[in-house]
Amino acid sequence: MSMQEEIIAALGVKPVIDTGAEIRKRVDFLKSYTRKAGAAGLLIAISGGIDSAVAAGLCKQATDELSAEEGKPYITLGVFQPYGEQEDIGHSYAVAEAFGLKHTVETNIEEAVNEIALEVEHSLKALGQHRHITHQGKGNVKARTRMVMQYALAFENNLLVVGTDHASEAITGFYTKWGDGAVDLTPLSSLNKRQVRQVAAALGVPAEVVTKAPTAGLWPGQTDETELGITYEENSDYLEGKAVSREAAEKLERYYLRTAHKRDKIPGI
């Protein structure tokens, strides 16, 4: 078995999907786990990007069906989490409107993140390192602070936190460990980025969200493809078992091996 085949098997990606069947399977998964956990619904942070938009659509369908079937209210809570001024915050609100989310909150993380960064810099100074926290380090603080807020809201409302990780992120490890990768459920995990877009079209995700350049929004001007040095087209082709350039394959496989610790369970002895 080639390394490409091993990775595809490990991440569970199909070469072709039936979008209707995938939506049904993922909605049923969310419903089943919500029932099992005795939760009152689901929480999804809506960034304004396509991944969280698709997850929001699946969550809303799941909680609407649970409400109808159980005869009691289940909610999808949409959380908007800007850091100061978020240029594309309108896309987050457009997603919530498109799916008819009745429950939304906006929590600005800027002050909390800056306080944490300041404490880190004081600690660095104590270690003889007179410098600011790196922008990558601060980006990780942003991701983890967002999760602290999500879990606080989820706890107070008996909700499960839904993540947006999918196979195209998993293969590269392009998420923050114990940040956006620390959730209760990941209904997109066996889809690649191309397939997420296919599901988005079927769900009715707003066009301005579908066509925007993918970004984690961790610092100004940051985009996934620029940072990784590989396109999502190549990434998706690889995960569908198609031939890609040797350079692309080697880069993806290096990312996969180097970031195994992000996908593995916490090791013990």
C-alpha positions in Angstrom: 0.0 0.0 0.0 1.4 3.4 -0.9 1.6 6.2 1.6 -1.1 8.0 -0.4 -3.4 5.0 0.1 -2.6 4.8 3.8 -3.4 8.4 4.3 -6.7 8.2 2.4 -7.7 5.1 4.4 -6.7 6.8 7.7 -8.8 9.9 7.0 -11.7 8.0 5.4 -12.0 10.1 2.3 -14.1 8.8 -0.6 -13.0 9.5 -4.2 -16.6 10.7 -5.1 -19.5 11.7 -2.9 -23.3 11.8 -3.2 -23.9 15.2 -1.5 -27.5 14.3 -0.5 -26.3 11.1 1.2 -23.4 12.8 2.9 -25.7 15.5 4.3 -28.1 12.9 5.6 -25.4 10.8 7.2 -23.8 13.8 8.9 -27.1 15.2 10.2 -28.0 11.8 11.6 -24.6 11.6 13.2 -25.1 15.0 15.0 -28.6 14.0 16.1 -27.5 10.6 17.4 -24.6 12.1 19.5 -26.7 14.9 20.8 -29.3 12.5 22.0 -26.7 10.2 23.5 -25.1 13.1 25.4 -28.4 14.4 26.7 -27.5 17.8 25.3 -29.9 20.6 24.5 -28.3 21.4 21.2 -25.1 22.3 19.4 -22.7 25.3 19.3 -20.9 26.3 16.2 -18.5 29.2 15.8 -19.2 30.8 12.5 -16.0 32.5 11.2 -17.4 33.6 7.8 -15.6 30.8 6.0 -17.0 27.9 4.0 -16.2 25.2 6.6 -18.0 26.7 9.5 -20.9 27.7 7.2 -21.4 24.0 6.1 -21.1 22.9 9.7 -23.7 25.5 10.7 -26.1 24.3 8.1 -25.8 20.7 9.2 -26.2 21.7 12.9 -29.3 23.7 12.2 -30.9 20.8 10.2 -30.0 18.4 13.0 -31.5 20.5 15.8 -34.6 21.3 13.8 -35.2 17.6 13.2 -34.6 16.8 16.9 -37.1 19.4 18.0 -39.7 18.0 15.7 -39.0 14.4 16.6 -38.7 14.9 20.4 -41.4 17.5 20.9 -39.0 19.8 22.8 -36.7 22.6 21.8 -33.1 21.9 20.6 -31.0 24.8 19.6 -28.1 25.6 17.3 -26.1 28.5 18.9 -24.0 30.4 16.3 -21.1 32.2 17.9 -19.2 35.1 16.1 -15.7 35.6 17.5 -14.0 38.6 16.0 -10.6 39.9 17.2 -11.2 43.6 17.3 -12.5 44.6 13.9 -13.2 41.7 11.6 -13.4 42.8 8.0 -15.6 39.9 6.8 -17.9 39.7 9.9 -20.8 40.3 7.5 -20.2 36.9 6.0 -20.7 35.3 9.4 -24.0 37.1 9.8 -25.0 36.1 6.3 -24.5 32.4 7.1 -26.7 32.7 10.2 -29.4 34.4 8.2 -29.2 31.9 5.4 -29.9 29.0 7.7 -32.4 30.8 9.9 -30.3 30.7 13.1 -32.5 32.2 15.9 -29.7 32.0 18.5 -26.5 33.9 17.9 -24.0 35.8 20.0 -20.9 37.9 19.3 -17.9 37.6 21.6 -14.9 39.8 20.9 -11.7 38.1 22.0 -9.3 41.0 21.5 -8.9 42.1 25.1 -8.5 38.6 26.5 -5.9 37.6 23.8 -3.9 40.8 24.4 -3.8 40.2 28.1 -2.6 36.7 27.6 0.0 37.9 25.1 1.2 40.5 27.6 1.7 37.9 30.3 3.6 35.7 27.9 5.9 38.6 27.1 6.5 39.2 30.8 7.4 35.5 31.1 9.8 35.7 28.2 11.4 38.7 29.7 12.0 36.7 32.9 13.7 34.1 30.8 16.0 36.8 29.3 14.1 37.0 26.1 13.3 40.6 25.5 10.8 40.3 22.6 7.2 40.2 21.6 5.2 37.0 21.2 5.5 35.8 17.6 2.5 36.4 15.3 2.2 32.6 14.9 2.2 32.2 18.7 -0.4 35.0 19.1 -2.5 33.3 16.4 -2.5 30.1 18.4 -3.6 32.1 21.5 -6.5 33.5 19.4 -7.6 30.0 18.4 -7.4 28.7 22.0 -9.1 31.7 23.5 -12.0 31.3 21.1 -12.4 27.7 22.3 -12.4 28.8 26.0 -15.3 31.1 25.1 -17.1 28.4 23.2 -16.9 25.9 26.0 -18.0 28.4 28.6 -21.1 29.2 26.6 -21.7 25.5 25.8 -21.4 24.5 29.5 -23.9 27.2 30.6 -26.4 26.0 28.0 -25.8 22.2 27.9 -24.6 22.3 24.3 -22.0 20.3 22.4 -19.2 22.2 20.6 -19.0 21.4 16.9 -15.8 21.7 15.0 -15.0 22.3 11.3 -11.9 20.1 10.8 -11.9 18.2 7.6 -9.5 15.8 5.8 -7.8 18.6 3.8 -6.9 20.3 7.1 -6.1 17.0 8.9 -3.5 15.9 6.3 -1.5 19.1 6.8 -2.2 19.5 10.5 -3.4 23.0 9.6 -5.3 23.8 12.8 -4.3 24.8 16.3 -3.8 21.8 18.7 -6.2 22.2 21.6 -7.6 25.3 19.7 -9.9 24.8 16.8 -9.0 21.1 16.9 -10.4 20.8 20.4 -14.1 20.1 20.1 -16.8 17.5 20.8 -17.8 16.6 17.3 -16.4 17.0 13.8 -19.1 16.3 11.2 -16.9 17.2 8.3 -13.9 15.1 9.2 -13.9 12.6 6.2 -14.5 15.3 3.5 -11.8 17.1 1.6 -12.0 20.8 0.8 -13.5 20.2 -2.7 -16.2 17.9 -1.1 -17.0 20.6 1.5 -17.6 23.0 -1.3 -20.0 20.5 -3.0 -21.9 20.1 0.3 -22.0 23.9 0.7 -23.6 24.2 -2.7 -26.3 21.6 -1.8 -27.0 23.3 1.6 -27.3 26.8 0.1 -24.3 28.5 1.7 -24.2 32.1 0.5 -22.1 32.6 -2.7 -19.8 35.2 -1.1 -18.7 32.7 1.5 -18.2 29.8 -1.0 -16.0 31.9 -3.3 -13.7 33.6 -0.7 -10.1 32.6 -0.3 -9.7 30.2 2.7 -8.1 31.7 5.7 -7.9 30.9 9.4 -7.9 34.7 10.1 -5.1 34.4 12.6 -3.3 37.5 11.4 -3.9 40.1 8.7 -3.5 38.8 5.1 -3.1 35.2 6.2 -4.4 32.6 3.7 -4.2 28.8 4.0 -2.8 28.1 0.6 -0.1 30.8 0.8 1.0 29.6 4.2 1.0 25.9 3.3 2.5 26.4 -0.2 0.0 24.0 -1.8 -3.4 24.5 -3.3 -6.6 22.9 -2.1 -7.1 21.5 -5.6 -3.9 19.5 -5.3 -4.7 18.6 -1.7 -8.2 17.3 -2.7 -6.8 15.5 -5.7 -4.3 13.7 -3.5 -7.1 12.7 -1.0 -9.3 11.4 -3.8 -6.5 9.1 -5.0 -5.6 11.1 -8.1 -2.2 11.7 -9.5 -0.5 14.9 -8.3 2.9 16.4 -8.9 5.8 14.7 -7.0 6.4 18.0 -5.2 2.8 18.3 -4.0 2.7 14.6 -2.9 6.0 14.9 -1.0 4.9 18.2 0.7 1.6 16.7 1.8 3.2 13.6 3.1 5.8 15.6 5.1 3.0 17.7 6.6 1.1 14.5 7.5 4.1 12.9 9.2 5.2 16.0 11.0 1.8 16.7 12.5 0.8 13.2 13.6 0.8 14.4 17.2 -2.2 16.7 16.4 -4.3 13.8 15.2 -3.2 11.2 17.8 -4.9 10.7 21.2 -3.0 12.0 24.2 -0.2 9.5 24.8 0.2 7.8 28.1 2.2 5.0 29.7 
